[in-house]
Amino acid sequence: MADRLDSTEAPLDRCRIVLAVPPLGDAADAVRQALSGGDVASLIVARGELDAAAYQHHAQAMVEASKDHGAAVLVEADSQVMGRSNADGMMIGGDAKTLAEATARFSPKKIVGYGPVKSRHQAMEAAEAGPDFLFIGKLDGDIRPEPHPKNLGLGEWCASVMQIPVLVMAGSAPQSALDVARTGADFAVLGLAVFACVDGPAEAVRKINEELDRHAPRFADEG
C-alpha cells in the first residue's frame, strides 16, 4: 500500500521523503520549491493552532501547490477539511475503534493513516483496523538534529513485523533521513530539515534524495 501515498508510476525501492508542512503563511511557496527539488511521496499538512477555517484554507493551498508533482496531500484528523480541500486523505489518532470507523467510511477512496504510534501494542491494535500507514513521532517533533531514538526503535520493529507502510519522524538535520531509512521504514518525515534549510527547500530535497539513493537500504534486499 506504500504506493497509495503518491501517484508516481514507478515507486522507488528505498525509503522516501514525506514532508510535514508547517502551518505558515508562506508554506505554499516553500512546498512548491521543495517539490521542484526531486522525489517527494506526500505531504502531511500540520494544523498547529489554526482554527477550522484557516486550516481548510491552508490545506487547499497545499493541494494547489502540489497538483503538478504527484505528491499525495494528507490532512490531520479532519474529514470535513479533507473533503472540502480535495485532499487525498488524512491521518487520525484516537483508539482502534475510531480508526476502524474511519477506514470503513473513507477507504479505499481516501488514504487513511494512523498516528502518532507510541508503542508496539498500539501499533498492533491499529494494524488490525487496516490503515494505509502508521506514523511514529510528532509532526513538530524534529527539535534535535537526529531522530528520537525511541522513534527509530519503534519504527524498526514495526517495519520488521508489519506489511503496513511505516512513516518515522526524522530530525532537523537533512542527514537524519538516512537514520530513518536504516530502520527499514518506508518513509522519512521531514519538516525543519527541508523548510529551514539555509540553501532552500529545493536544494534540501535534492541533497536528501541523493543521500538516500547512495546509502539507503533497498527493500528488495531485505529478508
N, C-alpha and C positions, 0 to 999 in steps of 0.2 A: 504493500500500500504506500510505500515511500513516494512512488511517482504521482500520487494524488496531491502532493504538496507543491507541484509545479506542473507546467504544461509542455515541457520540452519533450521532444520525440525520443531522445536517447539519453536517459539519465546517467550520470557518471557513476562509476563503480567504487566511489570512495565518499567519505564524509563531505557534506556540502554546507554552504552558508545559509542560515536563516537570519534575517535582520529583525531585531527588536527595535521598533521605531518609536522614538520618544514623542511625547505629546507637546511638540513645539511648533510655533507658527511657521518656521521655515523648513519644516520636516519634508514637505513635498519636494522642494528643490534638492535637498540633501539626498532623498531617496532616488530621484532621477539620476543624480550624479553617481550614487552607489551602483545602481543597476547598469549604468553605462560602463562600469569597470570590469564586468565579467559575470560569471555564473553566480546567481542567487536563486535559491529554490523558492523561497517565500518570505513574506513579511508578517510579523505579529505586531499589530498596532496597539501599543501600550495606551491605557486610558489615563493613568495618573490621577490627577484631581479634576479632570474635565467632567462637566455635567453632561447629561444625555444629549442635548442639542449640539454642544461643542464637540462631543466625541463623534457624533454622526457626521458632522462636517469634516472632522479630521479623517475619519475612515474613508469618506467619499474622495477626499483629496489623495489618499494613498492609492485607492483603486484607480483613479485617473492617472496618477504618476507612474503606475506600474503596468498599464494596459498594453503597452507595446513590447514588454520584456518577458512575458511568460511566467512571472512570479505570482504565486497564489497570495491573496491577501486575507489574513485572518484577524478577527476582532476578539476582544476579551469579553466573554460571558454575557453577550447581549444579542439575543436573536433578532430583536427589532432593528438594531443598528446593522446587523449582518444583512438583513433583508433590504432595508432602505438604502444602504450604501452599495448594494450588489456585491458585497464581499464574497469570497469563495468559501468561507467557513468561519469557525470560531473555536476558541479554546476556553473550556469551562473548568471550574473546580467543583467543590462540594463532595457529596458522598457518591457511592457507586450507583445508588438508585437514581439520583439526579442525572448522572451521566447516561445511564441506560435509557432514561426517558428522552434525553436529547438525541441520542443516536437513533432511537426508534422514530423520532419525529423528523429529523433532518437528513440522516444518512440514507442512501449514498449521494443524494443530490448536493448536499453541502458537506464540507470537511468538518468533522467534529473531533477535536483533540482534547486531551485532559492534562491539567497541571495547575499548580506545581505538585509533582510527586515527591514525597518526603521520606518514604520508607518502602521496603520490599513488600510488606503486607499491603500497603496502599496501592502499589503498582499492580500486584496480582489481582486485587479486587477490581481495580479499574479495567484491567485487561479483559476480564470476563464480560464487560459491557460492550466490548468491541469498538473502542475509539480508533481513530485513524493514526493517532500518535500519542506518546507520553512525553511530557515536558518536565525536566528536572532542573530546578533552580528558580530564581526570581528574575523577572524581566529587567528590574533595576538592580540586580544583584552583582553587577560587574564593577564592584568598588575597589577591587585589587587587580593588579596586572594578570595574575594567574586565576584560573577557575577555583572554586571552593573544592577542597579535597573530598568532602563528603559527596558533592555532586558528581565528581569524577568516579568515585567508588560505586555509587548507586547506578550511575549511567552504565558503567562497565558490566555490572551484574544484570541489569535489565537487557542490555544488548546481547548478553550471552545466553539468556534463557527465554527470551520472548521474540516472536516474529513481528510484533508491532514496532514501527519506526520509533526511535528514541532521539529526542532533542535534549541537549545539555547546554546550559548557560555557560558561556566562556567568560574570560576575564576582560579587563580593559586594554590589554596588550594584544596586538594582532596575532602574535605567535601563539597565543592561548588557544586558537582554533585547532592547532595541531595537537595540543594536550587532549582536547576533546576527541579528536579523530582517533587517537591511540587507544581510547577506551572501547572502540568498536561502535560508538554511537553513529547514527545515520546523519545527524545534522548538528552543527555547532551554531548556537545562537549568539549573535554578536550585536552589541549596542555601541558603547563608547569606543570600542576598538575600531569601528568604522566611522561613526559620526563625530568623534572628537579627534580623529587623526589629523595631525598637523599638515599632512600632504593632501588632505581632502578625501572624501568618501570613495571616489572612483579609484584613486591610487591604492587606498586601503584594500578594497575588494580585489583589485588586480594582484597585489602582493600576497594576500591571503590565499587566493586560488593558486597562485604559483607555488607557494609552500605546500599546499595540500596536494597538488599534482606531483610534486617531487617526493614528499615524505609520508603522506597519509597511507595507512594500510588499505589494501584493496579488498573489498568484500568477497571477491571470488577466491581469495587466498585463505579466507577464514574457514576453520573447521577441517 
